[in-house]
């Protein structure tokens, strides 16, 4: 309930004077100990996919390191921090407890690497329909982010396309979670 009210407040706040999508196109620096969120995006889900992913760039202009410790959203049953690892020439997706953001560093969450995993989507992610996530950092606290949805074949924040939504790198994928209908990330 708290999360739903938070997102409702966030939506009203930004609809009062911001064009739709204007926030998502720029840095989202809300004065959280120098923490900025840039280039948030997600790729539209294909077919009946029940899971999706979102990507962001985290810029820590602060003097202290921090950790992204959780993500929340109202568009899916759950959201987790994930990474990809290679094990016996197989790419595996794994949940991680946190993502380190050193002082003065930029950390990019992108396809094939760290990302925000959205599991049990209530509706497909559709190109042009942004959604909200709430990022929680160990020190900087909560930072709300509007995430624009790009085309199914998008591979970066500025790209759209109609490709298969993933790259061909010559090996198979194995996911350690039960992610029925999941897209490759």
Secondary structure per residue as TSV (DSSP state, phi and psi in degrees):
chain	resnum	aa	ss	phi	psi
A	1	X	-	360.0	-44.9
A	2	X	H	-59.0	-41.7
A	3	X	H	-65.5	-42.4
A	4	X	H	-62.2	-44.2
A	5	X	H	-64.2	-39.5
A	6	X	H	-60.3	-47.5
A	7	X	H	-66.1	-35.3
A	8	X	H	-63.4	-45.3
A	9	X	H	-61.0	-44.8
A	10	X	H	-59.3	-44.5
A	11	X	H	-63.2	-44.2
A	12	X	H	-65.3	-45.3
A	13	X	H	-55.7	-46.4
A	14	X	H	-84.7	-12.6
A	15	X	H	-82.0	-11.8
A	16	X	T	-91.1	71.6
A	17	X	T	117.1	-3.3
A	18	X	-	-114.8	133.9
A	19	X	-	-68.2	147.7
A	20	X	T	-55.1	132.2
A	21	X	T	84.9	-12.4
A	22	X	H	-61.5	-40.5
A	23	X	H	-64.6	-41.0
A	24	X	H	-67.9	-23.7
A	25	X	H	-80.5	-15.3
A	26	X	S	-120.8	177.5
A	27	X	-	-63.5	143.4
A	28	X	E	-110.5	75.0
A	29	X	E	-97.5	108.1
A	30	X	E	-107.1	23.7
A	31	X	E	72.4	33.1
A	32	X	E	-96.8	78.2
A	33	X	T	52.5	37.4
A	34	X	T	81.4	5.5
A	35	X	E	-82.9	128.4
A	36	X	E	-125.1	143.6
A	37	X	E	-111.4	124.3
A	38	X	E	-123.1	156.6
A	39	X	E	47.4	49.1
A	40	X	E	-69.9	144.2
A	41	X	E	-166.2	160.3
A	42	X	E	-139.5	158.6
A	43	X	E	-99.9	140.9
A	44	X	-	-58.3	144.8
A	45	X	-	-83.6	146.7
A	46	X	-	-98.2	139.9
A	47	X	T	54.5	-129.3
A	48	X	T	-100.3	25.5
A	49	X	-	-54.9	132.2
A	50	X	-	-95.7	-9.0
A	51	X	E	-129.6	154.6
A	52	X	E	-147.8	-174.3
A	53	X	E	-145.1	154.7
A	54	X	E	-126.7	154.0
A	55	X	E	-132.4	146.5
A	56	X	E	-147.9	164.3
A	57	X	E	-115.1	127.3
A	58	X	E	-107.5	123.3
A	59	X	E	-113.1	120.8
A	60	X	E	-104.5	97.8
A	61	X	-	-87.3	3.7
A	62	X	S	-79.4	173.4
A	63	X	S	-88.7	-8.8
A	64	X	S	-123.6	147.1
A	65	X	-	-68.8	164.6
A	66	X	E	-149.1	175.3
A	67	X	E	-136.1	134.8
A	68	X	E	-79.4	119.1
A	69	X	E	-110.4	-17.6
A	70	X	E	-163.9	163.3
A	71	X	E	-137.1	141.7
A	72	X	E	-132.7	151.4
A	73	X	-	-157.6	156.5
A	74	X	S	-93.9	-0.2
A	75	X	S	-92.8	-5.2
A	76	X	E	-143.7	160.9
A	77	X	E	-62.2	-37.6
A	78	X	E	-152.0	160.6
A	79	X	E	-137.8	138.9
A	80	X	E	-137.2	160.5
A	81	X	E	-88.9	128.4
A	82	X	E	-129.4	159.7
A	83	X	E	-139.5	166.9
A	84	X	E	-110.1	139.2
A	85	X	E	-130.9	156.5
A	86	X	E	-102.0	128.7
A	87	X	E	-138.8	114.3
A	88	X	T	53.9	47.3
A	89	X	T	61.8	24.3
A	90	X	E	-123.9	127.7
A	91	X	E	-78.8	125.7
A	92	X	E	-122.2	140.2
A	93	X	E	-96.2	134.0
A	94	X	E	-134.5	143.6
A	95	X	E	-73.5	142.1
A	96	X	-	-122.1	152.3
A	97	X	S	-71.3	-32.9
A	98	X	-	-160.8	166.0
A	99	X	E	-123.8	118.5
A	100	X	E	-68.3	138.3
A	101	X	E	-131.4	90.6
A	102	X	-	-62.7	155.8
A	103	X	T	-57.9	135.5
A	104	X	T	72.0	10.2
A	105	X	-	-107.1	161.8
A	106	X	E	-118.3	127.9
A	107	X	E	-117.5	125.5
A	108	X	E	-106.8	120.9
A	109	X	-	-93.5	121.2
A	110	X	-	-148.0	165.0
A	111	X	T	-56.1	137.1
A	112	X	T	83.3	1.6
A	113	X	S	-138.4	-147.9
A	114	X	S	-63.7	144.2
A	115	X	E	-160.6	170.0
A	116	X	E	-97.7	113.1
A	117	X	E	-91.0	127.8
A	118	X	E	-111.5	109.7
A	119	X	E	-112.0	135.9
A	120	X	E	74.0	50.8
A	121	X	E	-57.1	135.9
A	122	X	S	-76.4	-29.2
A	123	X	S	-145.0	155.2
A	124	X	-	-61.2	150.7
A	125	X	-	-79.3	122.4
A	126	X	-	-113.3	135.7
A	127	X	T	-52.5	131.3
A	128	X	T	89.6	-7.1
A	129	X	-	-108.9	95.2
A	130	X	-	-69.5	161.9
A	131	X	E	-139.2	170.8
A	132	X	E	-108.1	143.0
A	133	X	E	-129.2	155.8
A	134	X	E	-119.1	112.7
A	135	X	E	-90.6	138.8
A	136	X	E	-120.2	122.5
A	137	X	E	-104.5	149.8
A	138	X	T	-57.4	-43.7
A	139	X	T	-106.2	-41.4
A	140	X	T	-74.7	-16.8
A	141	X	E	82.4	-151.8
A	142	X	E	-87.7	134.5
A	143	X	E	-130.9	114.6
A	144	X	E	-77.7	143.5
A	145	X	E	-138.2	133.1
A	146	X	E	-90.3	128.5
A	147	X	E	-113.0	112.2
A	148	X	E	-74.3	148.8
A	149	X	E	-105.1	123.7
A	150	X	E	-95.6	179.8
A	151	X	-	-64.0	164.0
A	152	X	T	-55.5	-36.6
A	153	X	T	-91.4	7.9
A	154	X	-	-62.0	138.9
A	155	X	-	-121.0	-5.4
A	156	X	S	-155.1	171.1
A	157	X	T	-59.7	-32.1
A	158	X	T	-93.5	-4.5
A	159	X	-	-97.7	144.9
A	160	X	-	-132.4	162.2
A	161	X	-	-179.5	-179.7
A	162	X	-	-125.4	23.9
A	163	X	S	-72.6	-164.4
A	164	X	-	-82.9	-0.5
A	165	X	S	84.8	4.3
A	166	X	S	-152.2	169.0
A	167	X	-	-99.9	157.3
A	168	X	-	-98.8	114.5
A	169	X	-	-127.0	18.5
A	170	X	S	75.2	17.0
A	171	X	S	-145.3	164.1
A	172	X	-	-86.6	167.2
A	173	X	E	-114.7	144.3
A	174	X	E	-136.7	130.8
A	175	X	E	-112.5	132.8
A	176	X	S	-80.8	-6.0
A	177	X	S	-109.1	160.9
A	178	X	-	-84.7	91.1
A	179	X	-	-114.5	71.9
A	180	X	T	-58.7	130.4
A	181	X	T	75.7	19.9
A	182	X	-	-79.9	145.4
A	183	X	-	-84.8	154.2
A	184	X	-	-71.5	143.9
A	185	X	-	-128.8	360.0
